[in-house]
Amino acid sequence: MNFELTEEQRMWREMVHKFVAKEVKPKAAELDETKELNWPAIRKMGPLGLLGMNIPEEYGGSGVDAVSAAIAIEELAWGDGGTALTVAAHNGLGCAPVARFGTEAQKEQFLPRAASGESKLAALALTEPQAGSDLQGVQTRAVLEGDEWVLNGSKMWITNAGDTDYIVTLARTKAERGSHSLSMFIVPTDTPGLYVAPPEKKMGLGGTHSHAITYENVRIPRDYLLGEEGRGLQQTLWTLDGGRISIGALSVGIAQAALEEAVRYAKQREAFGKPIAKFEAIQWMLADAATEIHAARLMIYYTAWLKDQGQPYTKAGAMAKLFATEMAERVTRNAMQVHGGYGYSREYPVERMYRDARLMTIGEGTSEVQRLVIARRVLQEIQ
């Protein structure tokens, strides 16, 4: 692979960076405190193509390549982790499955509004109180009655659920566990019986909302089944592979912002008669951070490149997500350390960045699950 970005990708990065610097980064601290979405910026993202990155142009999207999508999420996270997660979930979790597995009618009905920025967002509902990493433990049921599917069950930690037009929902269509027991459905949020709880109170990422959902005899048309019945697990795994690229890119963006704050602080803060940037203890933390960010970025771009080439990227994605998310925790922690006591204060952004980074080793598959995925591939490959 040639790791040099194309001219188009460099222009895209510059455009997104300028937008984020103006519309996202200045409001990050405020949104973390108020726990509100940055709707003014989100509305402007539609015309820029940031809400339709996984949607083909014929359905109103920008349909950018996977590397460009990773670049955009990284830049958004450089501005605000919460806003980046909102946009990443909308694109990669809410829109991507419909664009990949949906019928023409489904795509025409749901995707143009999702990409426009004039409507609400999109969401994906997988996690349940008793089913997180174990997808086959999903208990939400979907039963076909005539020309309608009837859904009953509950979900939790669903990003964007309270701010979306539709929720792609994973539900059980066969009682027994197995690779063909689950299916995906498109559930409009104005459907009777669908209840979305208030946003969860979280440690960080105030600029995004996560909700519990209850389905009580939710009836949707038969043709709102997404893809084939019994293929929900496979569709979910495909979706999560792409989501790992997004979370990895998001982690890189947060870490990059934290490094920049640490460098600026180290240059101006003096101790023992000179800037603390002159001390080796500080320099080593900055050097390690810059090195790990660079490595993580290359791993993310490589995985995205594999996706663009149509090559398998499950192992590469798991490795990139694992390294990038754990890297972000180290970098934001050390950025706080560079700031000393000020790093623990909400008056300085590194405190927020540390809290934002903490979710990344949990969401889209925990670090432990990533290690399982990687180990299985390694054990298969090496004889």
For each residue, the residues with C-beta under 8 A, 3 or more apart:
1: 302 305
2:
3: 298 301 302
4:
5: 9 10 13 67 71
6: 9 10
7: 10 11
8: 11 12 68
9: 5 6 12 13 65 67 68 71
10: 5 6 7 13 14
11: 7 8 14 15
12: 8 9 15 16 64 68 71 72
13: 5 9 10 16 17 71 75
14: 10 11 17 18
15: 11 12 18 19 48
16: 12 13 19 20 48 50 71 72 75 76
17: 13 14 20 21 75 78
18: 14 15 21 22
19: 15 16 22 23 24 41 44 45 48 50
20: 16 17 23 24 25 75 76 78 79
21: 17 18 24 25 79
22: 18 19 26
23: 19 20 26 27 38 40 41 44
24: 19 20 21 27 28 38 41 76 79 80 83
25: 20 21 28 78 79 80
26: 22 23
27: 23 24 30 31 38 41 80
28: 24 25 31 32 79 80 82 83 207 349 352
29: 32 33 346 349 352
30: 27 33 34
31: 27 28 34 35 36 37 38 80 82 83 206 207
32: 28 29 35 80 82 204 205 206 207 352
33: 29 30 206 346
34: 30 31 206
35: 31 32 199 206 207 209
36: 31 39 206 207
37: 31 42 83 86 163 207 208 209
38: 23 24 27 31 41 42 80 83 207
39: 36 42 43
40: 23 43 44
41: 19 23 24 27 38 44 45 83
42: 37 38 39 45 51 83 86 87 117 121
43: 39 40 46 117 118
44: 19 23 40 41 47 48 117
45: 19 41 42 48 50 51 87 117
46: 43 50 51 52 115 116 117 118
47: 44 117
48: 15 16 19 44 45
49: 52 53 61 62 64
50: 16 19 45 46 53 62 72 76 87
51: 42 45 46 61 87 90 91 114 115 116 117 121
52: 46 49 55 59 60 61 62 63 91 95 111 114 115 116
53: 49 50 61 62 63 64 68 69 72 91
54: 61 63 69 91 92 95 96 99 242
55: 52 59 60 61 62 63 95 99 111 114 115
56: 59 61 63 99
57: 60 61 62 63
58:
59: 52 55 56 99 107 108 111 112 115
60: 52 55 57 111 112 115 116
61: 49 51 52 53 54 55 56 57 95 99 111 115
62: 49 50 52 53 55 57 115
63: 52 53 54 55 56 57
64: 12 49 53 68 69 72
65: 9 68 69 304 308
66: 69 70 242 245 304 305 307 308
67: 5 9 70 71 301 304 305 308
68: 8 9 12 53 64 65 71 72
69: 53 54 64 65 66 72 73 91 92 245 246 304
70: 66 67 73 74 245 246 248 249 300 301 304
71: 5 9 12 13 16 67 68 74 75 249
72: 12 16 50 53 64 68 69 75 76 87
73: 69 70 76 77 84 87 88 246 249 250 253
74: 70 71 77 78 249 250 252 253 256 297 300
75: 13 16 17 20 71 72 78 79 253
76: 16 20 24 50 72 73 79 80 83 84 87 88 250 253
77: 73 74 80 81 84 85 249 250 251 252 253 254 257
78: 17 20 25 74 75 253 254 256 257
79: 20 21 24 25 28 75 76 83 84 253 257
80: 24 25 27 28 31 32 38 76 77 83 84 207
81: 77 84 85 204 205 207 250 253 254 352 353 356 357
82: 28 31 32 85 86 204 205 206 207 208 356
83: 24 28 31 37 38 41 42 76 79 80 86 87 207 208
84: 73 76 77 79 80 81 87 88 250 253
85: 77 81 82 88 89 159 205 207 208 250 359
86: 37 42 82 83 89 90 121 159 160 163 207 208 209
87: 42 45 50 51 72 73 76 83 84 90 91
88: 73 76 84 85 91 92 93 243 246 247 249 250
89: 85 86 92 93 94 121 123 124 159 160 208
90: 51 86 87 93 94 95 114 121 122 123 160 164
91: 51 52 53 54 69 87 88 94 95 96 246
92: 54 69 88 89 95 96 239 242 243 245 246
93: 88 89 90 96 97 122 123 124 159 168 239 243
94: 89 90 91 97 98 114 121 122 123 124 160 164 166 167 168
95: 52 54 55 61 90 91 92 98 99 111 114 115 122
96: 54 91 92 93 99 100 239 242
97: 93 94 100 101 102 124 168 184 226 235 238 239
98: 94 95 101 102 106 107 110 111 122 168 186 226
99: 54 55 56 59 61 95 96 102 107 111
100: 96 97 235 238 239
101: 97 98 184 226 227 231 235
102: 97 98 99 106 107 110 111 186 226 227
103: 106 107 223
104: 107 108
105: 108 109 223
106: 98 102 103 109 110 186 223 224 226
107: 59 98 99 102 103 104 110 111
108: 59 104 105 111 112
109: 105 106
110: 98 102 106 107 113 114 122 165 166 186
111: 52 55 59 60 61 95 98 99 102 107 108 114 115
112: 59 60 108 115 116
113: 110 116 118 119 165
114: 51 52 55 90 94 95 110 111 119 121 122 165
115: 46 51 52 55 59 60 61 62 95 111 112
116: 46 51 52 60 112 113 119
117: 42 43 44 45 46 47 51
118: 43 46 113
119: 113 114 116 165
120: 163 164 165 189
121: 42 51 86 89 90 94 114 160 163 164 165
122: 90 93 94 95 98 110 114 160 164 165 166 167 168
123: 89 90 93 94 158 159 160 161 164 166 167 168
124: 89 93 94 97 158 167 168 169 170 239
125: 155 158 161 167 168 169 170 187 213
126: 135 138 155 170 236
127: 131 132 155 156 157 158
128: 131 132 137 138 139 140 153 154 155 156
129: 154 156
130: 137 139
131: 127 128 134 135 136 137 138 139
132: 127 128
133: 365 366 368 369
134: 131 137
135: 126 131 138 170 182 233 236
136: 131 177 178 181 182 233
137: 128 130 131 134
138: 126 128 131 135 153 170 171 172 182
139: 128 130 131 153 172
140: 128 151 152 153 154 155 169 170 171 172 215
141: 151 152 153 171 172 173
142: 149 150 151 171 172 173 183 185
143: 149 150 173
144: 148 149 150 173 222
145: 148 149 150
146: 222
147: 221 222
148: 144 145 219 220 221 222
149: 142 143 144 145 185 219 220 221 222 224 225
150: 142 143 144 145 217 218 219
151: 140 141 142 169 171 185 187 193 215 217 218 219 220
152: 140 141 215 216 217 218
153: 128 138 139 140 141 171 214 215
154: 128 129 140 212 213 214 215
155: 125 126 127 128 140 158 161 169 212 213 215
156: 127 128 129 211 212 213
157: 127 200 210 211 212
158: 123 124 125 127 155 161 167 210 211 212 213
159: 85 86 89 93 123 208 209 210
160: 86 89 90 94 121 122 123 163 164 208 209
161: 123 125 155 158 164 167 189 196 209 210 211 213
162: 196 198 199 209 211
163: 37 86 120 121 160 209
164: 90 94 120 121 122 123 160 161 167 189
165: 110 113 114 119 120 121 122 188 189
166: 94 110 122 123 186 187 188 189
167: 94 122 123 124 125 158 161 164 186 187 189 194 213
168: 93 94 97 98 122 123 124 125 184 185 186 187 226
169: 124 125 140 151 155 184 185 186 187 215
170: 124 125 126 135 138 140 182 183 184 232 236
171: 138 140 141 142 151 153 182 183 184 185 232
172: 138 139 140 141 142 175 181 182 183
173: 141 142 143 144 181 182 183 229 230 232
174: 178 180 181 182 230
175: 172 181
176: 181
177: 136 181
178: 136 174 181
179: 233 234
180: 174 230 231 233
181: 136 172 173 174 175 176 177 178 230 233
182: 135 136 138 170 171 172 173 174 230 232 233 236
183: 142 170 171 172 173 225 226 227 228 229 230 231 232
184: 97 101 168 169 170 171 225 226 227 231 232 235 236
185: 142 149 151 168 169 171 220 224 225 226
186: 98 102 106 110 166 167 168 169 220 224 226
187: 125 151 166 167 168 169 191 194 215 218 220 224
188: 165 166 191 220
189: 120 161 164 165 166 167 194 196
190: 194
191: 187 188 194 218 219 220
192: 218 219
193: 151 215 216 217 218 219
194: 167 187 189 190 191 213 214 215 216 218
195: 213 214 216
196: 161 162 189 211 212 213
197: 211 212 213 214
198: 162 211
199: 35 162 209 210 211
200: 157 209 210 211 212
201:
202: 205 206 210 359
203: 355 358 359
204: 32 81 82 352 354 355 356 357 358 359
205: 32 81 82 85 202 208 355 356 359
206: 31 32 33 34 35 36 82 202
207: 28 31 32 35 36 37 38 80 81 82 83 85 86
208: 37 82 83 85 86 89 159 160 205
209: 35 37 86 159 160 161 162 163 199 200
210: 157 158 159 161 199 200 202
211: 156 157 158 161 162 196 197 198 199 200
212: 154 155 156 157 158 196 197 200
213: 125 154 155 156 158 161 167 194 195 196 197
214: 153 154 194 195 197
215: 140 151 152 153 154 155 169 187 193 194 218
216: 152 193 194 195
217: 150 151 152 193
218: 150 151 152 187 191 192 193 194 215
219: 148 149 150 151 191 192 193
220: 148 149 151 185 186 187 188 191 224
221: 147 148 149 224
222: 144 146 147 148 149 225
223: 103 105 106
224: 106 149 185 186 187 220 221
225: 149 183 184 185 222 228 229
226: 97 98 101 102 106 168 183 184 185 186 235
227: 101 102 183 184 231 232 235
228: 183 225 231
229: 173 183 225
230: 173 174 180 181 182 183
231: 101 180 183 184 227 228 234 235
232: 170 171 173 182 183 184 227 235 236
233: 135 136 179 180 181 182 236 237
234: 179 231 237 238
235: 97 100 101 184 226 227 231 232 238 239
236: 126 135 170 182 184 232 233 239 240
237: 233 234 240 241
238: 97 100 234 235 241 242
239: 92 93 96 97 100 124 235 236 242 243
240: 236 237 243 244 364 365
241: 237 238 244 245 307 313 314 317
242: 54 66 92 96 238 239 245 246 307 317
243: 88 92 93 239 240 246 247 364
244: 240 241 247 248 303 317 318 320 321 364 365 370
245: 66 69 70 92 241 242 248 249 300 303 304 307 317 320 321
246: 69 70 73 88 91 92 242 243 249 250 364
247: 88 243 244 250 251 321 324 325 360 363 364
248: 70 244 245 251 252 296 299 300 303 317 320 321 323 324 325
249: 70 71 73 74 77 88 245 246 252 253 300 324
250: 73 74 76 77 81 84 85 88 246 247 253 254 360
251: 77 247 248 254 255 296 324 325 327 328 357 360
252: 74 77 248 249 255 256 293 296 297 300 324 327 328
253: 73 74 75 76 77 78 79 81 84 249 250 256 257
254: 77 78 81 250 251 257 258 328 332 353 356 357 360
255: 251 252 258 259 289 292 293 296 324 327 328 331 332 357
256: 74 78 252 253 259 260 293
257: 77 78 79 253 254 260 261 349 353
258: 254 255 261 262 289 328 331 332 335 350 353 354 357
259: 255 256 262 263 286 289 290 293 331 335
260: 256 257 263 264
261: 257 258 264 265 335 339 348 349 350 353
262: 258 259 265 266 285 286 289 334 335 338 339 350
263: 259 260 266 267 277 286
264: 260 261 267 268
265: 261 262 268 269 338 339 342 348
266: 262 263 269 275 276 277 282 286 338
267: 263 264 275 277
268: 264 265 275
269: 265 266 275 276 340
270: 273 274 275 276
271: 274 276 279
272:
273: 270
274: 270 271 278
275: 266 267 268 269 270 278
276: 266 269 270 271 279 282 338
277: 263 266 267 282 283 286
278: 274 275 282 283
279: 271 276 282 283
280: 283 284
281: 284 285
282: 266 276 277 278 279 285 286 338
283: 277 278 279 280 286 287
284: 280 281 287 288
285: 262 281 282 288 289 334 337 338
286: 259 262 263 266 277 282 283 289 290 338
287: 283 284 290 291
288: 284 285 291 292 330 334
289: 255 258 259 262 285 286 292 293 330 331 334 335
290: 259 286 287 293 294
291: 287 288 294 295
292: 255 288 289 295 296 327 330 331
293: 252 255 256 259 289 290 296 297 327 331
294: 290 291 297 298
295: 291 292 298 299 323 327
296: 248 251 252 255 292 293 299 300 320 323 324 327 328
297: 74 252 293 294 300 301
298: 3 294 295 301 302
299: 248 295 296 302 303 316 319 320 323 324
300: 70 74 245 248 249 252 296 297 303 304 320 324
301: 3 67 70 297 298 304 305
302: 1 3 298 299 305 306 316 320
303: 244 245 248 299 300 306 307 313 316 317 319 320
304: 65 66 67 69 70 245 300 301 307 308
305: 1 66 67 301 302 308 309
306: 302 303 309 311 312 313 316
307: 66 241 242 245 303 304 310 311 313
308: 65 66 67 304 305
309: 305 306
310: 307
311: 306 307
312: 306 315
313: 241 303 306 307 316 317
314: 241 317 318 373 377
315: 312 318 319 373 374 377 378
316: 299 302 303 306 313 319 320
317: 241 242 244 245 248 303 313 314 320 321
318: 244 314 315 321 322 365 370 373 374 377
319: 299 303 315 316 322 323 370 374
320: 244 245 248 296 299 300 302 303 316 317 323 324
321: 244 245 247 248 317 318 324 325 364 365 370
322: 318 319 325 326 367 370 371 374
323: 248 295 296 299 319 320 326 327
324: 247 248 249 251 252 255 296 299 300 320 321 327 328 360
325: 247 248 251 321 322 328 329 357 360 361 367
326: 322 323 329 330 361 367
327: 251 252 255 292 293 295 296 323 324 330 331
328: 251 252 254 255 258 296 324 325 331 332 357 360
329: 325 326 332 333 354 357 358 360 361
330: 288 289 292 326 327 333 334
331: 255 258 259 289 292 293 327 328 334 335 357
332: 254 255 258 328 329 335 336 350 353 354 356 357
333: 329 330 336 337 354
334: 262 285 288 289 330 331 337 338
335: 258 259 261 262 289 331 332 338 339 343 350 353 354
336: 332 333 339 343 344 350 351 354
337: 285 333 334 340 343
338: 262 265 266 276 282 285 286 334 335 343
339: 261 262 265 335 336 342 343 344 348 350
340: 269 337 343
341: 344 345
342: 265 339 345 347 348
343: 335 336 337 338 339 340 348 350 351
344: 336 339 341 351
345: 341 342 348 351
346: 29 33 351 352
347: 342
348: 261 265 339 342 343 345 351
349: 28 29 257 261 352 353
350: 258 261 262 332 335 336 339 343 353 354
351: 336 343 344 345 346 348 354 355
352: 28 29 32 81 204 346 349 355 356
353: 81 254 257 258 261 332 335 349 350 356 357
354: 204 258 329 332 333 335 336 350 351 357 358
355: 203 204 205 351 352 358
356: 81 82 204 205 254 332 352 353 359
357: 81 204 251 254 255 258 325 328 329 331 332 353 354 360
358: 203 204 329 354 355 361 362
359: 85 202 203 204 205 356 362 363
360: 247 250 251 254 324 325 328 329 357 363
361: 325 326 329 358 366 367
362: 358 359 366
363: 247 359 360
364: 240 243 244 246 247 321
365: 133 240 244 318 321 369 370 373
366: 133 361 362 369 370
367: 322 325 326 361 370 371
368: 133 371 372
369: 133 365 366 372 373
370: 244 318 319 321 322 365 366 367 373 374
371: 322 367 368 374 375
372: 368 369 375 376
373: 314 315 318 365 369 370 376 377
374: 315 318 319 322 370 371 377 378
375: 371 372 378 379
376: 372 373 379 380
377: 314 315 318 373 374 380 381
378: 315 374 375 381 382
379: 375 376 382
380: 376 377
381: 377 378
382: 378 379
383:
